[in-house]
Amino acid sequence: MGFFDYVRFEYPCKKCGTVLTDWQTKDGLMAIETLEIGDINNGGLIYTSCDNCNMWNQYKVTINYNNDDIQGYVSVYINGKKIYNSTQKMISNIVLEDTADFEDNA
């Protein structure tokens, strides 16, 4: 088992709708820290398995930045659907692309 980080993020399972909160990534510090979604390396993956239906949920994180250093407005999208807005420095939006389409039957 390798090192990873936890990601503070809530999103429903793409199969059953259960809200998933146990996201992980290997595209951060890999120090078993808890990161915000905006702290993931651009192009990195977040992933988790649903305890309710065993569906593997995995998304590629793309972060788009503002052109200036002021506090910016961020919108988070998954597969083209806006899921929330917040403020973060220099980030204009975060796009998550579904990169897994198989069921985890383990």
N, C-alpha and C positions, 0 to 999 in steps of 0.2 A: 504494500500500500504506500503510495507516494504522498507528499505534502500537498496541501490545498488550502484555500481560504473559504470561509463562509461568506455568503452575500445576503445582505439584508434586503429582501425583496419579496413581495407577495403578488402572486398571480395564479389564476385558476388553472387546474389541469386541463389540457386541451381535449381530453377524452371525457372525464366525468364531472369537471367543474369544481372539484375540491380545491380550496385555496391552499397553495403550496408555499411553504415558508423556509424549507431546509435546502436552499440553493447553495451550490458550491462552484468553485472555479479553480483552475490551475493557471489562470491568466492574471494573477495579481502578485502579491508578495510571496505566496506559498509558505506562509509562516503560521498557518492555522489562526489567522486573524479574522475579524468580521469587517467586511468592506461594504460600502454603499455601491449601488449599481454604477454610479459615475466614476468609481475608482478602478473599474475593470480595465485592463489594457484594451485599447481600441482594436476591434476584430477578434477579441477573445470570446470564450464560450462560458455560459452559465448552464448548470444542469441539475436535475433532481429526479427522483422517481416518486410517483404517487403511491402512498401507502394504501389508498382505497382501491385503485384499479390496476396498479403496477405499470402504468404508462410512463415511459421515459420521456421527460420534457427537457429539451435542450435548445438554447437560443444563442446565436451569434450576436455580440454586442457591438454596435457601431455608434461612436460618439462624434457628433458634429459640434464644432466650436465656433464661438463668436469671433469676430475679427479684432476685438478690443479686450482690454483687461478688466473691464468693469463687471459688476455683478450682472449676470445674465438670466434669462428665463429659459427653462428647460421643459420640453415636452417628451414623454416617453411613448413610443409606438411599438406594438407587436403585430407583425404581419399587416401593417398599414392601418391598424386601429389605435387611436390615441387612448392610453390608459390612465395617465395622470400628468399633472404639471407641477413644477416646483421651481425654486430659484437655486442656481448654483453658479459659481464663478466660471466664466468663459465658455460654458456649454450652452449651445442653442437647442439641441435635441439629441435623444438617444433612440436608436432604432434597433429592435430585436428581431432577428430573422430565425424562424423555426428551422433547425438543422437536423432534427431527428423525426422519423416517421414510422418507428417500429415500436412494438409493445415489449416491455421487459417482463418476461415470464419467469424470472428467477424466484 
